[in-house]
């Protein structure tokens, strides 16, 4: 049995090599753990953001639905839409225009409000009413 001792220089070199390997292993473990943490954080943030967008869209949809219902069932709007007498229609016209103009700022996603009836009475506050011809055709076909 031969007892071979490593020289001091080789022992120091071996020690520092093992020390470097341990540092590299610890560094790689920490880097992978950090990447896992970042991926989990990113996924959580994406879920929170998508839930926030969905809640905002749902709230906006409910608000617009409530606004549309309040306009649709307003007595003066109904009178304006169903009236065949031009003088009576003209009398309610300004009230309806004011109602639509005052309703628009209630939700900043509203670009235009149009009301259309089957007897040809229609009104909108922005742009040309002919833009809504497709809605009219679909509703009264």
N, C-alpha and C positions, 0 to 999 in steps of 0.2 A: 504494500500500500504506500503509494507515494503521496506525500503531503506537499502539494504545490500551493504556495501562497502567491496571491497576486501582488504585484508591486504596488506601492502606495499611489503611484501615478495612475495605474489601471483601476484601482479601487475608487479613487476620486472621480475618474472619468465614468465609471459604471454608476456611481452614486448620482452624479449630475444627469446622466442619461435617463436613469429611472425617475429622477425628480422631474425632468422635462416631460417624460411620457405621462406622469401623473398629472402635471399641470395641463397638458393637452387634453387628457381625458376629462378632467374637471371642467375645462373651458368648453369642450364640445357638449358635455352634459348641460351646462348652464345655458349655452346658446340654443340647444334644442328645447329646453324648458322655457326659455324666453319666447321662442317662436310659437310654441304651443299656447302660451299665455296671450300673445298678440293675436293669434288666430281666434281664440275664444273671445277676447275683447272685441275684435272686429265683428264677429258674428252677433254678439250681444248688441253692439251699436247699430248694426244693420237691422236687427229685429225691432229695436226701439224706434228707429227712424221710420221703418215701414209701418209700424203700428201708429205712429204719430201722423203720418201722411194719410193712412186709412181713416183715422178718427177725424182729421180735418176735412177730408172729402165727405165723410158721412154727415158731419155737422153742416157743412155747406149745402149738401143735397137736401137735408131736412129743412134748413132755413129757406132755401129756394122753393121747396115744395109748399111750405107754409105761406110764403109770399104769394105764390101762384094761386093757392086756394083762396087767400083773402081777396085777391083781385078778381078771381073768377066768380066768387059768390057775392061781390059787392053789388048792392041794389042799383046804384047809378050806372055801373058798368053793364049790368044785365039790361037795364033800360036802354042804354046807348046801343048795345048790340042787337037788341030785338026790335027796336023802334023803327017804324017805316015812315013816320012823319018827319020830314027834313027839319022843320022848326024845332020840334021837341028834341031831335037828335043833336042839333046845333046847340041847344041850351045845355045839354049834358056833356057836350064835347069838351069844353074847357075844364069842367070838373074832372073828367076822366084823364085828360092830359096832365093836370096838376097831380092827380093821384099817382099816375105812372112816374112822373118826374120826382115826386117825393118818395116813392117806393124804391127807385133804383139805388139810392145811396145806402139802403139797408144792408146790402151785401156787395162788397167790392168786386165780386166775380160776375156780377150782372152787367152785360154789355148793352143789351136792348131788351125792351119789354114790348111784346106785340099781343094784341087781342084781335081775334078773327071770329066772325060769325058766319053762319050759313047763308044769310040773306044779303051778303055783300058789305056789311058794315065792318070796317077794320080800322085799326089804329096802331101805330108804333111811335116810339119817341126818338129813335136814332136810325138814320138811313132810310132806305126805300122799302116800302111794304111789299113790293113784288119779290123781295128776297124770300119771303115766307110763303110763296105760292105753292111750293111743294107740300108744306104742312097743310095748307088749305085743301089741296087736291086729295091728300091722304085722308083727312078728317071727314070730308064731305063727299066721298065717292060712293 
